[in-house]
Amino acid sequence: MDKSPSQDLELTPVSGAKRPRRFVFVLLDRFTLLSFACAIEPLRLANRMSGQRLYTWVLAGEGGGTVSCSNGVEFGLDMDLDELSRDDVVLVCGGEDVQAATSKRLISWLRREARRGLAMGGLCTASYVLARAGLLDGKRATIHWENQDGFEEDFDEISLTRSVFVVDGNRMSTAGGTSSIDLMLKLIADDYGEELANVVADQLIYSSIRTDRDSQRLSIPTRIGVRHSKLAQVIKMMEANIEEPISPALLAQEVGMSTRQLERLFRRYLNRSPKRYYMELRLSKARNLLMQTDMSVINVALACGFASPSHFSKCYRAQYDTTPYRERGSHAGGAPGGE
């Protein structure tokens, strides 16, 4: 007689098993399904591979009814924003337009539960929610790279990193996507040892476990599809100097090239001039700030190296076929004031 898959399962005994640790997943409107799934599945597999009930979880949210993730799938919630046990771990799951999904009631609830000593984390864009509640002040944190520009402008009292995840005391944050797996594997290893965490990773076909020292974005050569050390150095300098742009002549000098050689390098590999590439970087950051913050258009222009608002508007329109003012108006519902 054939064996069922469960009969072939090799369990990993854990020592010191204690009362099951409960995770409360707070699902915001239009949360990212991938980040949530990558957080809950390691818990399920830890239970399965140990043969013990190490972890439990519930889904929470305002109203306790249903909530839709960013791809439209609906989830039934187990509870409203009710009082929790002191041993619970709260993980807020964010996604698109996190500012609009951050309500006054949610902020008040998080502050109240934090005062009671609960551990809390933000997945994907939900670091914004914890920051808005003042729960990351003076701490290290991370957030999805697309939201980093706006986050840095809004919360200068928080030490923002580019890491895939951060654990600072009883506060946690992830960059989104599969980084939730890395955070949960760390928590499982802290609770029950690395052997169980590695077994869970094997079940997930997750062959490269990242730590909080790993960066969330691909290296510059990988991102641009070109492995040229001097080109990568110049782009790195550009990305680090958006507010006060460096001239092409100085960029070339820094990597031991002539301005003409630098021009040819960019034309050959990126099909644009260094000046054009730099402008696109600055405008991309400007767009992020317009959509993610309530900074004035003039301040956005200054933050991205434009001394003249009219020049900024002209360049922005040429790139995105709209003005900065119209861009801001079309995303007014997503401004931080949407709480």
Secondary structure, DSSP 8 states (H G I E B T S, - for coil): ----GGGG------SS--S-EEEEEEE-TTB-HHHHHHHHHHHHHHHHHHTS--EEEEEE-TTSSEEEBTTS-EEE-SB-S----TT-EEEEE-BTTTTTT--HHHHHHHHHHHHTT-EEEEEGGGHHHHHHTTSSTTSEE---GGGHHHHHHH-TTSEE--BSEEEETTEEEE-STTHHHHHHHHHHHHHH-HHHHHHHHHHTT------TTSBSS--HHHHHT---HHHHHHHHHHHH-SSS---HHHHHHHTT--HHHHHHHHHHHHSS-HHHHHHHHHHHHHHHHHHH----HHHHHHHTT-S-HHHHHHHHHHHHSS-HHHHHHHTGGGSGGG-
